[in-house]
Amino acid sequence: MTNIATLLETAIAQALPDNWQQEPETHLPALSLIISNILLPNCCQMSNLNSLAALIEESAVLKQLPDAYKNKLAHTVYDTLARFNGLG
């Protein structure tokens, strides 16, 4: 697991309630912001959806989510990073 994936695991565990996976749609905005803030310093390396999808699959807590949700999460993080960088 990369350092970024480890950081994601820690941040998600500390920031979201223990049962967040029971209602993941409710927590999509918060989860997207957590991931985006962690990736912001390295956003050039994560500037495509394939890289984001790979990172999500690398994270134990995220890879178990349904594929449609992971896809939506990757797109939401991508859009958030674009807005952070003045592209959206």
C-alpha positions in Angstrom: 0.0 0.0 0.0 1.4 3.4 -0.9 1.8 6.2 1.6 -1.2 8.0 0.0 -3.4 4.9 0.4 -2.3 4.6 4.0 -3.1 8.2 4.7 -6.5 7.8 3.1 -7.3 4.8 5.3 -6.3 6.8 8.4 -8.2 10.0 7.4 -11.4 8.1 6.5 -11.3 6.1 9.8 -10.9 9.3 11.8 -13.3 11.6 9.9 -16.2 9.4 9.0 -18.6 7.5 11.3 -17.9 3.8 11.8 -21.0 2.9 9.9 -20.5 5.2 6.9 -20.5 2.3 4.4 -24.1 1.5 5.2 -25.1 4.8 3.6 -22.2 5.7 1.3 -24.1 8.2 -0.8 -24.7 10.3 2.3 -21.0 10.6 2.8 -19.9 11.0 -0.8 -19.2 14.8 -0.5 -17.1 14.4 2.7 -15.3 11.4 1.3 -14.5 13.3 -1.9 -13.1 16.2 0.0 -11.0 14.0 2.2 -9.4 12.3 -0.8 -9.1 15.6 -2.7 -7.3 17.4 0.1 -4.9 14.5 0.6 -4.2 14.4 -3.2 -3.9 18.1 -3.7 -0.2 18.4 -3.3 0.2 15.5 -5.8 -2.7 16.3 -8.0 -0.6 16.3 -11.2 0.1 12.7 -10.6 -3.6 12.0 -10.0 -5.0 14.1 -12.8 -6.7 11.3 -14.6 -9.6 9.0 -13.7 -7.5 5.8 -14.2 -5.0 7.0 -11.5 -7.9 7.8 -9.2 -9.6 4.5 -9.8 -6.3 2.6 -9.1 -5.9 4.5 -5.8 -9.4 3.7 -4.8 -8.8 0.0 -5.5 -5.6 0.1 -3.5 -7.4 1.3 -0.4 -8.9 -1.6 1.6 -11.7 0.5 2.9 -12.7 1.8 -0.5 -12.2 -1.2 -2.8 -15.0 -3.1 -1.1 -17.6 -0.6 -2.2 -19.8 -1.2 -5.2 -18.2 -0.5 -8.6 -20.8 2.2 -9.5 -20.1 4.0 -6.3 -16.3 3.8 -6.8 -16.7 5.2 -10.3 -18.9 8.1 -9.0 -16.3 8.7 -6.2 -13.5 8.9 -8.7 -15.4 11.4 -10.9 -16.3 13.5 -7.9 -12.7 13.6 -6.7 -11.5 14.4 -10.2 -14.1 17.3 -10.4 -13.1 18.6 -6.9 -9.4 18.6 -7.8 -10.2 20.5 -11.0 -12.1 23.1 -9.0 -9.2 23.4 -6.5 -6.9 24.1 -9.4 -9.2 26.6 -11.1 -10.3 24.4 -13.9 -13.9 23.9 -13.1 
